[in-house]
Amino acid sequence: MALWVLMSCVLSLLVFQVCCSAEHQHNEAGQDPKTLYLWRNQGKGMKRVKRDWIIPPIRVSENSRYVPENLVQIKSDKIFSGVVIYKLEGPGVDQEPKDLFEIDDKTGIIRSKKPLDRERYSSFTLKAFALSPSGERLENPTTIEIVVLDQNDNKPAFTLKEFFGSVPEFSLPGTSVMSVTATDADDPMTENAALSFSIVGQESIPPNAVNKTMFGINYQTGTIYTKDVGLDREVVKKFKLKLEVADMGGEGLRGEAVAIITISDINNHAPQFHQALYSIRAQENVFNVEIGRVSVTDRDEPGTGNWEAKYSILSDPNKNFAIQTDPVSNEGILTVMKPLDFEVKREHKLILTVENINPLSSKTRNQPLSSATVMVTVENQNEAPYFKENPIRIEVPENEKPGKLLKSNIASDPDHSELRFEISKDPEGWLEIKRETGDIFLRGPFNMKSPHVKNNIYSAVIKVTDAGGVSASATVNIILEETNDFPPQLVPLSSSLCSGDNKASPGVLLTAVDEDHHPHAAPFIFYIADPLSLNWTVFDFNDTHAVLRPTVELEAGEYQVPMLVKDSGSPSQRTLTQVNVTVCLCDSYGDCRSESGAFLGSRVGVSFIALIIIIACSSLLLVLLLLAVALNACGRRHHIKKGSGLLVAESEDDVRDNILNYDEQGGGEEDENAFNIDLLWNPHDAPHNPWSFYPGSGIPRGKEPLRKDAPHNLPSPTYPRRPPADPTDIEDYINEGLEAADNDPNVPPYDTALIYDYEGEGSVAGSLSSIVSGSSDGDQDYDYLNDWGPRFQKLANMFDPR
């Protein structure tokens, strides 16, 4: 129960407080309806803060003539001990645009200072403040919204001064032509900007061509449309409409513009020829040239596909003519496409038709195509003569006799004029031509070796001229056919064979040559002319070579073999000739030997008496040789001297005391007089035995003789007797010897020849002797002979045992 009593007391207190607050507000509001109490204060002690007032927008009319004008007054509902100062901030006060509004800082009255323009600023949002004298903000600022009310102060205006459109001629009523647009700066949500379009005037071009109203306009959308029938481009080209737009639904301010409407063309007129018959002249043999023009009329708009003409030729089976349209004048240009021949046809009849590029409009009744006749007369001209073939081809044997008719009836003239012929070019002067008929004759014999004959073709140039002086030229190609003019020749006419086993001999390789060319030359046929000559046989090696070989073993001597060679010409040519074959004894190289060599190598042999004589002579030579050696040894022992320091070898014929001739080059294995190379021995390597022998011989050397041209009482320097190990050090070896000789006190003070008898270890060159040759004829490669032609193939087979 206590709880219910407490709740009832609280509720009664709240109802009483609300009633008191409503009565207080009613009393304040009755004082001044334009005064707004923005802040409330419930006195001292316990306080309750209420929600701020929601201030509705303040509406101000634009362009007001009553300025300054009080708009509203604000006051604080709190009670202060001091003075309240009011401030106003925002666009139109202290922000752009400035100085449009102000507030009385004591009374709180807000005023407009200048007339407002809604088209520039349609509303303003300001903030109001209540401040103490010290500048302290007493309450939160409040927002004040000022809305500028619109007035009809702007005329509507078209977006363009002139509008352009077009409509096809003969368009049905209601056809949309174009749309026009306009604007109004006033508030579009008011009648001040409610626009209405209208047509207030119509003018035709040309003037007064049409008097009835042909166009209408939708007053809301500005769409212009056709209103009546009768739009003919051939009658009227354009319309000029005067347009008007007004706001306030057509009752307010107004604006004007012009609409220019062009009547576009449709193809409602077919082209028509100016005349039905045309006469044109054309020269013969002239083509790709204009010979005349035809013209048409068309009422459609020039320069369009409705006006442009398209011509056709109906009667021209040979396609000698063509017609094209001039894009500027619309005329038909007639052209000759093929040369006309006066002698064949002197007049041509052409049927022409014409139509437009674009088809006729469906709004036009069907009309037949316009046609015209053109008569083309061909004018005769002096035509040039012509050759029936160019180049003129003549095939003739190369051995044709002079005076032969080579070619006739070579040229003709379209005008049947008399012709004159002449030769313009004939390098060899082989041809002759009849001046009146043009018959070509052979004047001189042909020569295949002429520089003007290339690939068996000889070329000349002839010229023909008619009575009017018009000429033409043609080339004459004479193809010379090969004939069998020359017999074949056989080479060689002499050769040699080795005696012995003639059957194994490779034989004699014969070659046939012919000045003719294929097919009058190779292959050649070889055979022996004498059927009784059984000792020889011949067989073909290839098309141009044959091998002559004996069938029996022949003795050494001279043989004559009659040979016959025949070519493949038709008829064939043959040559009878004699081949001289020498059968002889041959050396190891296959060459014939001398008479003495042949005699010794013959089967006759050497007699017994001759053999005894040879042995006796050999013995005598041996005795003489031994005697010479003994005498030489005795002479060396007689000249031996005692003492030391010898400068020369033991022999008195020491090589150091002699000038040696080295221009002997030897004669191979048959040289019996070669220079004795033992004279070049090295004395430093020689043994001290005074009876030692020369290296490689049985001849004793003896003791070394003393030098008689030098003193022997002084010690001699050591000579560099040891040969250098490397041949490249021979210069140092010689320089050391020279220095020792210059410092030798036993040498007299005059120049003397110092002989250096050591000349090296030997030569790296190989032997040229066939005895020690590392290869034989069997090791040789004769394949390169195959590259020399068919004449050497048989020779390669003969020497190559493989």
Stockholm file with secondary structure:
# STOCKHOLM 1.0

chainA/1-802         MALWVLMSCVLSLLVFQVCCSAEHQHNEAGQDPKTLYLWRNQGKGMKRVKRDWIIPPIRVSENSRYVPENLVQIKSDKIFSGVVIYKLEGPGVDQEPKDLFEIDDKTGIIRSKKPLDRERYSSFTLKAFALSPSGERLENPTTIEIVVLDQNDNKPAFTLKEFFGSVPEFSLPGTSVMSVTATDADDPMTENAALSFSIVGQESIPPNAVNKTMFGINYQTGTIYTKDVGLDREVVKKFKLKLEVADMGGEGLRGEAVAIITISDINNHAPQFHQALYSIRAQENVFNVEIGRVSVTDRDEPGTGNWEAKYSILSDPNKNFAIQTDPVSNEGILTVMKPLDFEVKREHKLILTVENINPLSSKTRNQPLSSATVMVTVENQNEAPYFKENPIRIEVPENEKPGKLLKSNIASDPDHSELRFEISKDPEGWLEIKRETGDIFLRGPFNMKSPHVKNNIYSAVIKVTDAGGVSASATVNIILEETNDFPPQLVPLSSSLCSGDNKASPGVLLTAVDEDHHPHAAPFIFYIADPLSLNWTVFDFNDTHAVLRPTVELEAGEYQVPMLVKDSGSPSQRTLTQVNVTVCLCDSYGDCRSESGAFLGSRVGVSFIALIIIIACSSLLLVLLLLAVALNACGRRHHIKKGSGLLVAESEDDVRDNILNYDEQGGGEEDENAFNIDLLWNPHDAPHNPWSFYPGSGIPRGKEPLRKDAPHNLPSPTYPRRPPADPTDIEDYINEGLEAADNDPNVPPYDTALIYDYEGEGSVAGSLSSIVSGSSDGDQDYDYLNDWGPRFQKLANMFDPR
#=GR chainA/1-802 SS CHHHHHHHHHHHHHHHHHHHHHHHHHHHHTTCTTEEEEEECCCSSSCCCCCCCCCCCEEEETTCSSCSEEEEEEEEESCCSSCCEEEEESBTTTBSSCSSEEECTTTCEEEECSCCCTTTCSEEEEEEEEECTTCCBCSCCEEEEEEEECCSCSCCEESCSEEEEEEETTCCTTCEEEECCEECCSCTTSGGGCCEEEEEEEEEESTTSCCSCCEEECTTTCEEEECSSCCCTTTCCEEEEEEEEESGGGTSCEEEEEEEEEEECCCCCCCEESCSEEEEEEETTCCSEEEEEECEECCSCTTSTTTCEEEEESSCTTCCEEEEECTTTCCEEEEECSCCCTTTCSEEEEEEEEEESSCCCTTSCCCCCEEEEEEEEEECCCCCCEESSSSEEEEEETTCCTTCEEECCCEECTTCCCCEEEEEECTTCCEEECTTTCCEEECSCCCTTCTTEETTEEEEEEEEECTTSCEEEEEEEEEEECCCCSCCEEECSEEEEESSCGGGSCCEEEEEECSSCTTSSSSCEEEESCTTCTTEEEEECSSSEEEEEESSCCCSEEEEEEEEEECSCSSCCEEEEEEEEEEECBCTTSCBCCHHHHHHHSTTCCCHHHHHHHHHHHHHHHHHHHHHHHHHHHHHHHTCCCCSCCCSCSSTTCGGGSCCCCCCCCCGGGCSSCCCGGGGCCGGGSCSCTTCBCTTSSCBCCCCCCCSSSCSSSCCCCCCCSCCSSGGGHHHHHHHHHHHHHTCTTSCSSCCCCCCCCCCSCCCCCCCCSTTCSCCGGGCCCGGGGGGCHHHHHHHHHHCCC
#=GC SS_cons         CHHHHHHHHHHHHHHHHHHHHHHHHHHHHTTCTTEEEEEECCCSSSCCCCCCCCCCCEEEETTCSSCSEEEEEEEEESCCSSCCEEEEESBTTTBSSCSSEEECTTTCEEEECSCCCTTTCSEEEEEEEEECTTCCBCSCCEEEEEEEECCSCSCCEESCSEEEEEEETTCCTTCEEEECCEECCSCTTSGGGCCEEEEEEEEEESTTSCCSCCEEECTTTCEEEECSSCCCTTTCCEEEEEEEEESGGGTSCEEEEEEEEEEECCCCCCCEESCSEEEEEEETTCCSEEEEEECEECCSCTTSTTTCEEEEESSCTTCCEEEEECTTTCCEEEEECSCCCTTTCSEEEEEEEEEESSCCCTTSCCCCCEEEEEEEEEECCCCCCEESSSSEEEEEETTCCTTCEEECCCEECTTCCCCEEEEEECTTCCEEECTTTCCEEECSCCCTTCTTEETTEEEEEEEEECTTSCEEEEEEEEEEECCCCSCCEEECSEEEEESSCGGGSCCEEEEEECSSCTTSSSSCEEEESCTTCTTEEEEECSSSEEEEEESSCCCSEEEEEEEEEECSCSSCCEEEEEEEEEEECBCTTSCBCCHHHHHHHSTTCCCHHHHHHHHHHHHHHHHHHHHHHHHHHHHHHHTCCCCSCCCSCSSTTCGGGSCCCCCCCCCGGGCSSCCCGGGGCCGGGSCSCTTCBCTTSSCBCCCCCCCSSSCSSSCCCCCCCSCCSSGGGHHHHHHHHHHHHHTCTTSCSSCCCCCCCCCCSCCCCCCCCSTTCSCCGGGCCCGGGGGGCHHHHHHHHHHCCC
//
